[in-house]
Amino acid sequence: MCECICVQHSGRLSRFSDVKNIIISFKHVYYMDIDGMDALGQSIEELERDNKRIVLCDCQFNTNALAIL
């Protein structure tokens, strides 16, 4: 399931090819399971490989959860 979700989101990342800075807001995200965190982490790694600067904001998560990323 997670692999399928990652592939879906991975294709969407190509929309940001001409963008240097990406802000990801979690304002309305109150829960994310481990599969979602894994998908997010892989997406961030892919964007960073393309020299994108990623900023996470409005996080409602426990700070221990963000350490996984």
Buried (B, 14 or more C-beta within 10 A) or exposed (E): EBEEBBEEEEEEBEEEEEEEEBEBEBEEBEEBEEEEBBBBEBBBEBBEEEEBEBEBEEBEBEEEBEEEB
